[in-house]
Amino acid sequence: MSGLSPVPTTGERTVSPRQTTVYELTATGPGGATKPSTTVEVNTTVQSSLSASPTDVRYRRIGDKVIEQGNTTLNWSSSNSDAASLVPVGSVDSTAPGL
């Protein structure tokens, strides 16, 4: 099997291609040879989302004293990504939401 040889005459193999890949099996014997193939399509499109809750927060300062400072929670997710960065926070886990 292309890229996986040799393989037994019967079996299975788990593969994790990072791009669309054509696999071809060559089987030979006394009656000749066959070359069936299959294509594994890989969707490499990166998708992501980012949201804040609440989207409006209050901040009030008088002189050097902060009177009111609200909070917000950021939630994100991504798929088909190897890394994620949240400006101005920096690098974040691309598979786990929250901050």
PyMOL commands that place a pseudoatom at each C-alpha (Angstrom):
pseudoatom trace, name=CA, resn=MET, resi=1, chain=A, elem=C, hetatm=0, pos=[0.000, 0.000, 0.000]
pseudoatom trace, name=CA, resn=SER, resi=2, chain=A, elem=C, hetatm=0, pos=[1.523, 3.336, -1.009]
pseudoatom trace, name=CA, resn=GLY, resi=3, chain=A, elem=C, hetatm=0, pos=[3.336, 4.915, 1.932]
pseudoatom trace, name=CA, resn=LEU, resi=4, chain=A, elem=C, hetatm=0, pos=[2.339, 2.085, 4.299]
pseudoatom trace, name=CA, resn=SER, resi=5, chain=A, elem=C, hetatm=0, pos=[4.008, -0.988, 2.771]
pseudoatom trace, name=CA, resn=PRO, resi=6, chain=A, elem=C, hetatm=0, pos=[4.295, -3.788, 3.447]
pseudoatom trace, name=CA, resn=VAL, resi=7, chain=A, elem=C, hetatm=0, pos=[0.829, -4.698, 4.702]
pseudoatom trace, name=CA, resn=PRO, resi=8, chain=A, elem=C, hetatm=0, pos=[-0.785, -8.108, 5.240]
pseudoatom trace, name=CA, resn=THR, resi=9, chain=A, elem=C, hetatm=0, pos=[-3.143, -9.445, 2.553]
pseudoatom trace, name=CA, resn=THR, resi=10, chain=A, elem=C, hetatm=0, pos=[-6.117, -8.645, 4.810]
pseudoatom trace, name=CA, resn=GLY, resi=11, chain=A, elem=C, hetatm=0, pos=[-6.432, -6.081, 7.558]
pseudoatom trace, name=CA, resn=GLU, resi=12, chain=A, elem=C, hetatm=0, pos=[-6.977, -2.488, 8.481]
pseudoatom trace, name=CA, resn=ARG, resi=13, chain=A, elem=C, hetatm=0, pos=[-4.803, 0.489, 9.314]
pseudoatom trace, name=CA, resn=THR, resi=14, chain=A, elem=C, hetatm=0, pos=[-5.802, 3.787, 10.928]
pseudoatom trace, name=CA, resn=VAL, resi=15, chain=A, elem=C, hetatm=0, pos=[-4.293, 6.830, 9.222]
pseudoatom trace, name=CA, resn=SER, resi=16, chain=A, elem=C, hetatm=0, pos=[-4.437, 10.543, 10.053]
pseudoatom trace, name=CA, resn=PRO, resi=17, chain=A, elem=C, hetatm=0, pos=[-3.629, 12.469, 6.886]
pseudoatom trace, name=CA, resn=ARG, resi=18, chain=A, elem=C, hetatm=0, pos=[-3.185, 16.257, 7.143]
pseudoatom trace, name=CA, resn=GLN, resi=19, chain=A, elem=C, hetatm=0, pos=[-3.985, 16.789, 3.469]
pseudoatom trace, name=CA, resn=THR, resi=20, chain=A, elem=C, hetatm=0, pos=[-6.120, 15.046, 0.845]
pseudoatom trace, name=CA, resn=THR, resi=21, chain=A, elem=C, hetatm=0, pos=[-4.397, 11.740, 0.132]
pseudoatom trace, name=CA, resn=VAL, resi=22, chain=A, elem=C, hetatm=0, pos=[-4.863, 8.949, -2.420]
pseudoatom trace, name=CA, resn=TYR, resi=23, chain=A, elem=C, hetatm=0, pos=[-4.168, 5.451, -1.068]
pseudoatom trace, name=CA, resn=GLU, resi=24, chain=A, elem=C, hetatm=0, pos=[-3.479, 2.650, -3.546]
pseudoatom trace, name=CA, resn=LEU, resi=25, chain=A, elem=C, hetatm=0, pos=[-3.306, -1.059, -2.733]
pseudoatom trace, name=CA, resn=THR, resi=26, chain=A, elem=C, hetatm=0, pos=[-1.368, -3.352, -5.038]
pseudoatom trace, name=CA, resn=ALA, resi=27, chain=A, elem=C, hetatm=0, pos=[-2.258, -7.029, -4.613]
pseudoatom trace, name=CA, resn=THR, resi=28, chain=A, elem=C, hetatm=0, pos=[-0.465, -9.675, -6.671]
pseudoatom trace, name=CA, resn=GLY, resi=29, chain=A, elem=C, hetatm=0, pos=[-0.851, -13.413, -6.988]
pseudoatom trace, name=CA, resn=PRO, resi=30, chain=A, elem=C, hetatm=0, pos=[-0.905, -16.314, -9.447]
pseudoatom trace, name=CA, resn=GLY, resi=31, chain=A, elem=C, hetatm=0, pos=[-3.892, -14.763, -11.282]
pseudoatom trace, name=CA, resn=GLY, resi=32, chain=A, elem=C, hetatm=0, pos=[-2.321, -11.364, -11.832]
pseudoatom trace, name=CA, resn=ALA, resi=33, chain=A, elem=C, hetatm=0, pos=[-2.408, -8.025, -10.034]
pseudoatom trace, name=CA, resn=THR, resi=34, chain=A, elem=C, hetatm=0, pos=[-5.023, -5.481, -8.969]
pseudoatom trace, name=CA, resn=LYS, resi=35, chain=A, elem=C, hetatm=0, pos=[-4.617, -1.846, -7.921]
pseudoatom trace, name=CA, resn=PRO, resi=36, chain=A, elem=C, hetatm=0, pos=[-7.714, -0.513, -6.187]
pseudoatom trace, name=CA, resn=SER, resi=37, chain=A, elem=C, hetatm=0, pos=[-7.434, 2.999, -4.735]
pseudoatom trace, name=CA, resn=THR, resi=38, chain=A, elem=C, hetatm=0, pos=[-9.356, 5.343, -2.490]
pseudoatom trace, name=CA, resn=THR, resi=39, chain=A, elem=C, hetatm=0, pos=[-9.098, 9.056, -1.779]
pseudoatom trace, name=CA, resn=VAL, resi=40, chain=A, elem=C, hetatm=0, pos=[-9.429, 10.537, 1.696]
pseudoatom trace, name=CA, resn=GLU, resi=41, chain=A, elem=C, hetatm=0, pos=[-10.543, 14.172, 1.426]
pseudoatom trace, name=CA, resn=VAL, resi=42, chain=A, elem=C, hetatm=0, pos=[-9.209, 16.368, 4.248]
pseudoatom trace, name=CA, resn=ASN, resi=43, chain=A, elem=C, hetatm=0, pos=[-10.958, 19.627, 5.092]
pseudoatom trace, name=CA, resn=THR, resi=44, chain=A, elem=C, hetatm=0, pos=[-8.159, 21.972, 6.202]
pseudoatom trace, name=CA, resn=THR, resi=45, chain=A, elem=C, hetatm=0, pos=[-10.332, 25.088, 6.540]
pseudoatom trace, name=CA, resn=VAL, resi=46, chain=A, elem=C, hetatm=0, pos=[-9.673, 26.752, 9.897]
pseudoatom trace, name=CA, resn=GLN, resi=47, chain=A, elem=C, hetatm=0, pos=[-12.836, 27.813, 11.684]
pseudoatom trace, name=CA, resn=SER, resi=48, chain=A, elem=C, hetatm=0, pos=[-13.082, 29.821, 14.879]
pseudoatom trace, name=CA, resn=SER, resi=49, chain=A, elem=C, hetatm=0, pos=[-15.455, 31.832, 17.015]
pseudoatom trace, name=CA, resn=LEU, resi=50, chain=A, elem=C, hetatm=0, pos=[-15.047, 34.393, 19.792]
pseudoatom trace, name=CA, resn=SER, resi=51, chain=A, elem=C, hetatm=0, pos=[-17.698, 35.901, 22.048]
pseudoatom trace, name=CA, resn=ALA, resi=52, chain=A, elem=C, hetatm=0, pos=[-17.877, 38.074, 25.161]
pseudoatom trace, name=CA, resn=SER, resi=53, chain=A, elem=C, hetatm=0, pos=[-20.535, 37.964, 27.858]
pseudoatom trace, name=CA, resn=PRO, resi=54, chain=A, elem=C, hetatm=0, pos=[-21.599, 40.559, 28.759]
pseudoatom trace, name=CA, resn=THR, resi=55, chain=A, elem=C, hetatm=0, pos=[-20.496, 42.686, 25.814]
pseudoatom trace, name=CA, resn=ASP, resi=56, chain=A, elem=C, hetatm=0, pos=[-20.847, 45.952, 27.784]
pseudoatom trace, name=CA, resn=VAL, resi=57, chain=A, elem=C, hetatm=0, pos=[-19.074, 46.543, 31.103]
pseudoatom trace, name=CA, resn=ARG, resi=58, chain=A, elem=C, hetatm=0, pos=[-18.793, 49.631, 33.280]
pseudoatom trace, name=CA, resn=TYR, resi=59, chain=A, elem=C, hetatm=0, pos=[-15.572, 51.218, 34.426]
pseudoatom trace, name=CA, resn=ARG, resi=60, chain=A, elem=C, hetatm=0, pos=[-15.559, 54.324, 36.591]
pseudoatom trace, name=CA, resn=ARG, resi=61, chain=A, elem=C, hetatm=0, pos=[-12.594, 56.067, 38.138]
pseudoatom trace, name=CA, resn=ILE, resi=62, chain=A, elem=C, hetatm=0, pos=[-12.331, 59.246, 40.166]
pseudoatom trace, name=CA, resn=GLY, resi=63, chain=A, elem=C, hetatm=0, pos=[-8.753, 60.475, 40.377]
pseudoatom trace, name=CA, resn=ASP, resi=64, chain=A, elem=C, hetatm=0, pos=[-6.593, 57.476, 41.196]
pseudoatom trace, name=CA, resn=LYS, resi=65, chain=A, elem=C, hetatm=0, pos=[-9.456, 55.503, 42.781]
pseudoatom trace, name=CA, resn=VAL, resi=66, chain=A, elem=C, hetatm=0, pos=[-11.438, 52.923, 40.774]
pseudoatom trace, name=CA, resn=ILE, resi=67, chain=A, elem=C, hetatm=0, pos=[-15.083, 53.179, 41.859]
pseudoatom trace, name=CA, resn=GLU, resi=68, chain=A, elem=C, hetatm=0, pos=[-16.539, 50.513, 39.574]
pseudoatom trace, name=CA, resn=GLN, resi=69, chain=A, elem=C, hetatm=0, pos=[-14.872, 47.926, 37.334]
pseudoatom trace, name=CA, resn=GLY, resi=70, chain=A, elem=C, hetatm=0, pos=[-16.977, 45.358, 35.503]
pseudoatom trace, name=CA, resn=ASN, resi=71, chain=A, elem=C, hetatm=0, pos=[-15.936, 41.946, 34.207]
pseudoatom trace, name=CA, resn=THR, resi=72, chain=A, elem=C, hetatm=0, pos=[-16.609, 40.055, 30.999]
pseudoatom trace, name=CA, resn=THR, resi=73, chain=A, elem=C, hetatm=0, pos=[-16.012, 36.435, 30.113]
pseudoatom trace, name=CA, resn=LEU, resi=74, chain=A, elem=C, hetatm=0, pos=[-14.408, 35.568, 26.780]
pseudoatom trace, name=CA, resn=ASN, resi=75, chain=A, elem=C, hetatm=0, pos=[-15.268, 32.239, 25.137]
pseudoatom trace, name=CA, resn=TRP, resi=76, chain=A, elem=C, hetatm=0, pos=[-13.586, 30.894, 22.022]
pseudoatom trace, name=CA, resn=SER, resi=77, chain=A, elem=C, hetatm=0, pos=[-13.279, 27.740, 20.017]
pseudoatom trace, name=CA, resn=SER, resi=78, chain=A, elem=C, hetatm=0, pos=[-11.459, 26.676, 16.882]
pseudoatom trace, name=CA, resn=SER, resi=79, chain=A, elem=C, hetatm=0, pos=[-11.188, 23.634, 14.673]
pseudoatom trace, name=CA, resn=ASN, resi=80, chain=A, elem=C, hetatm=0, pos=[-8.466, 22.549, 12.254]
pseudoatom trace, name=CA, resn=SER, resi=81, chain=A, elem=C, hetatm=0, pos=[-6.017, 24.828, 14.049]
pseudoatom trace, name=CA, resn=ASP, resi=82, chain=A, elem=C, hetatm=0, pos=[-2.626, 24.116, 15.590]
pseudoatom trace, name=CA, resn=ALA, resi=83, chain=A, elem=C, hetatm=0, pos=[-2.365, 27.312, 17.660]
pseudoatom trace, name=CA, resn=ALA, resi=84, chain=A, elem=C, hetatm=0, pos=[-4.457, 30.284, 18.761]
pseudoatom trace, name=CA, resn=SER, resi=85, chain=A, elem=C, hetatm=0, pos=[-3.645, 33.761, 19.994]
pseudoatom trace, name=CA, resn=LEU, resi=86, chain=A, elem=C, hetatm=0, pos=[-5.945, 36.267, 21.669]
pseudoatom trace, name=CA, resn=VAL, resi=87, chain=A, elem=C, hetatm=0, pos=[-4.880, 39.926, 21.405]
pseudoatom trace, name=CA, resn=PRO, resi=88, chain=A, elem=C, hetatm=0, pos=[-3.926, 41.458, 23.838]
pseudoatom trace, name=CA, resn=VAL, resi=89, chain=A, elem=C, hetatm=0, pos=[-3.783, 38.288, 26.020]
pseudoatom trace, name=CA, resn=GLY, resi=90, chain=A, elem=C, hetatm=0, pos=[-1.355, 36.239, 23.891]
pseudoatom trace, name=CA, resn=SER, resi=91, chain=A, elem=C, hetatm=0, pos=[-1.240, 32.518, 23.157]
pseudoatom trace, name=CA, resn=VAL, resi=92, chain=A, elem=C, hetatm=0, pos=[-4.229, 30.492, 24.354]
pseudoatom trace, name=CA, resn=ASP, resi=93, chain=A, elem=C, hetatm=0, pos=[-5.295, 26.859, 24.186]
pseudoatom trace, name=CA, resn=SER, resi=94, chain=A, elem=C, hetatm=0, pos=[-6.935, 26.425, 20.780]
pseudoatom trace, name=CA, resn=THR, resi=95, chain=A, elem=C, hetatm=0, pos=[-9.105, 23.547, 22.012]
pseudoatom trace, name=CA, resn=ALA, resi=96, chain=A, elem=C, hetatm=0, pos=[-10.452, 24.800, 25.356]
pseudoatom trace, name=CA, resn=PRO, resi=97, chain=A, elem=C, hetatm=0, pos=[-12.749, 27.830, 25.726]
pseudoatom trace, name=CA, resn=GLY, resi=98, chain=A, elem=C, hetatm=0, pos=[-12.605, 30.430, 28.482]
pseudoatom trace, name=CA, resn=LEU, resi=99, chain=A, elem=C, hetatm=0, pos=[-10.563, 33.162, 30.075]
for i in range(1, 99): cmd.bond("trace and resi %d" % i, "trace and resi %d" % (i + 1))
show_as sticks, trace
zoom trace
